[in-house]
Amino acid sequence: MSDNKHRVTRRQFLNYTLTGVGGFMAAGMLMPMLRFAFDPLLKDEAGTDMVAVADVKEITTEPKRFDFKVKVKDAWYESEEPKSAWVYKTDKGEIIALSPICKHLGCTVDWNTDKEHPNQFFCPCHYGRYEKDGTNVPGTPPQAPLDRYEYKVKDGKLYLGKAKPRKEA
């Protein structure tokens, strides 16, 4: 009687075998799909490094526009995104790197192009104005100052990182 208790019938054997084989096949199909879906989340974010923009000797007290490219990785697609910055030195020798993107509607600001308001950043789209340090002029459309780039100086070169929003208005 104890022999019948532990015997596996043909039907049970086939059921266990097919379930096991089906499970391995399902895992074999699902693993690549899961890897495909979660791989971008597990990788480091690209574009966080500093990018060489200019020689420090080129930077003066007058804001000058420097164009550069940043490597961007969007999931599996890698590209270079063109960016620019307005860079100048203060009277104390501190380097200021400002984003040229207007905080009103995202237009591009230029330095000293408005004849009525010299020595200011000017957005021609909606007449937005910013002081030399990037602070928005009260009474103009922008409600926040221009973003500032993180920067470092190494071996006589200026390296820029990400543009960070400023809190003061």
C-alpha positions as CSV (number, residue, x, y, z in Angstrom):
1,M,0.0,0.0,0.0
2,S,2.9,2.4,0.7
3,D,4.2,1.7,-2.8
4,N,1.1,3.1,-4.4
5,K,1.2,6.2,-2.2
6,H,4.5,7.5,-3.7
7,R,4.0,6.4,-7.3
8,V,3.6,9.1,-9.9
9,T,1.0,8.4,-12.6
10,R,1.7,8.9,-16.2
11,R,-0.7,11.9,-16.3
12,Q,1.1,13.6,-13.3
13,F,4.5,13.0,-14.9
14,L,3.4,14.6,-18.2
15,N,1.7,17.5,-16.3
16,Y,4.9,18.2,-14.2
17,T,7.2,17.9,-17.2
18,L,5.1,20.1,-19.5
19,T,4.6,22.7,-16.7
20,G,8.4,22.8,-16.1
21,V,9.3,23.0,-19.8
22,G,6.6,25.7,-20.3
23,G,8.0,27.7,-17.4
24,F,11.5,27.6,-18.8
25,M,10.2,28.7,-22.2
26,A,8.2,31.6,-20.7
27,A,11.2,32.7,-18.7
28,G,13.3,32.5,-21.8
29,M,10.9,34.8,-23.6
30,L,10.2,37.2,-20.7
31,M,13.8,37.8,-19.6
32,P,14.9,39.7,-22.7
33,M,11.8,41.8,-22.6
34,L,12.3,42.7,-19.0
35,R,16.0,43.5,-19.7
36,F,14.9,45.7,-22.6
37,A,12.4,47.6,-20.5
38,F,14.6,48.1,-17.4
39,D,18.0,48.5,-18.9
40,P,17.8,52.4,-19.4
41,L,16.8,52.8,-15.7
42,L,19.8,50.8,-14.5
43,K,22.5,52.7,-16.5
44,D,24.2,55.9,-15.4
45,E,22.8,59.1,-16.7
46,A,24.8,60.5,-19.6
47,G,25.5,64.2,-19.9
48,T,26.4,64.8,-16.3
49,D,30.1,65.4,-17.1
50,M,31.7,68.7,-17.5
51,V,32.4,69.9,-21.0
52,A,35.4,72.0,-22.0
53,V,34.0,75.3,-23.4
54,A,36.8,77.9,-23.6
55,D,40.2,79.0,-22.5
56,V,40.0,81.1,-19.4
57,K,42.2,83.7,-21.2
58,E,39.3,84.3,-23.6
59,I,36.9,85.3,-20.8
60,T,36.6,89.1,-20.2
61,T,34.4,91.3,-18.1
62,E,32.1,91.7,-21.1
63,P,29.7,88.7,-21.6
64,K,30.7,86.6,-24.5
65,R,28.7,83.7,-26.0
66,F,30.3,80.3,-26.2
67,D,28.8,77.4,-28.1
68,F,29.5,73.8,-27.2
69,K,28.0,70.3,-27.5
70,V,26.9,68.0,-24.8
71,K,26.6,64.2,-25.2
72,V,23.0,63.1,-24.5
73,K,21.8,59.6,-24.1
74,D,18.0,59.0,-24.4
75,A,17.4,55.3,-23.6
76,W,19.4,53.7,-26.5
77,Y,19.8,56.7,-28.7
78,E,23.0,58.8,-28.2
79,S,23.5,62.2,-29.7
80,E,25.2,65.5,-29.3
81,E,23.0,68.4,-28.3
82,P,24.2,71.9,-29.1
83,K,24.2,74.4,-26.2
84,S,25.5,77.8,-25.5
85,A,26.4,80.0,-22.6
86,W,27.0,83.7,-21.9
87,V,30.3,83.8,-19.9
88,Y,32.1,86.7,-18.3
89,K,34.3,87.5,-15.3
90,T,33.2,89.8,-12.5
91,D,35.4,92.6,-11.2
92,K,36.5,90.2,-8.5
93,G,37.6,87.7,-11.1
94,E,34.7,85.2,-10.5
95,I,33.5,83.5,-13.6
96,I,29.8,83.7,-14.3
97,A,28.2,81.3,-16.9
98,L,24.6,82.1,-17.7
99,S,22.1,80.1,-19.8
100,P,20.8,82.1,-22.8
101,I,17.3,80.6,-22.4
102,C,14.7,83.3,-21.4
103,K,12.7,82.2,-18.4
104,H,9.5,83.7,-19.9
105,L,8.8,81.4,-22.9
106,G,12.2,79.9,-23.7
107,C,13.5,82.3,-26.4
108,T,17.2,83.0,-26.7
109,V,18.5,86.2,-25.1
110,D,21.4,88.3,-26.5
111,W,23.7,90.7,-24.8
112,N,23.5,94.4,-25.4
113,T,21.2,94.4,-28.4
114,D,18.5,96.7,-27.1
115,K,19.6,100.3,-27.8
116,E,17.2,101.7,-25.2
117,H,18.6,99.5,-22.4
118,P,22.3,99.0,-22.9
119,N,24.4,96.5,-21.0
120,Q,21.5,94.2,-20.4
121,F,20.5,90.8,-21.7
122,F,17.5,91.3,-24.0
123,C,14.9,88.8,-25.3
124,P,13.5,90.2,-28.6
125,C,10.4,87.9,-28.6
126,H,8.5,89.6,-25.7
127,Y,10.9,92.4,-24.7
128,G,12.3,90.5,-21.6
129,R,15.3,92.1,-20.0
130,Y,18.0,90.8,-17.5
131,E,20.8,92.6,-15.7
132,K,24.4,91.6,-16.4
133,D,24.3,89.1,-13.5
134,G,21.2,87.4,-15.0
135,T,18.7,88.9,-12.6
136,N,15.4,89.7,-14.3
137,V,14.4,93.3,-14.6
138,P,11.1,94.0,-12.6
139,G,8.2,94.9,-14.8
140,T,9.3,92.8,-17.8
141,P,7.8,89.4,-18.8
142,P,10.5,87.1,-17.2
143,Q,9.5,86.1,-13.7
144,A,12.8,84.4,-12.8
145,P,16.6,85.0,-13.3
146,L,18.6,83.3,-16.0
147,D,19.9,79.8,-15.0
148,R,23.6,79.5,-14.1
149,Y,25.8,76.7,-15.3
150,E,27.9,74.8,-12.9
151,Y,31.5,75.3,-13.8
152,K,35.1,74.4,-12.9
153,V,38.5,75.6,-14.2
154,K,41.1,73.1,-14.9
155,D,44.4,73.5,-16.7
156,G,43.4,77.0,-18.0
157,K,40.2,75.7,-19.5
158,L,36.6,76.5,-18.4
159,Y,34.4,73.4,-18.1
160,L,30.6,73.7,-17.8
161,G,28.1,71.3,-16.4
162,K,24.3,71.5,-16.1
163,A,22.4,74.8,-15.9
164,K,20.8,75.2,-12.5
165,P,17.8,77.4,-11.8
166,R,18.4,80.3,-9.3
167,K,16.0,81.0,-6.5
168,E,16.3,84.8,-6.3
169,A,13.9,86.8,-8.4
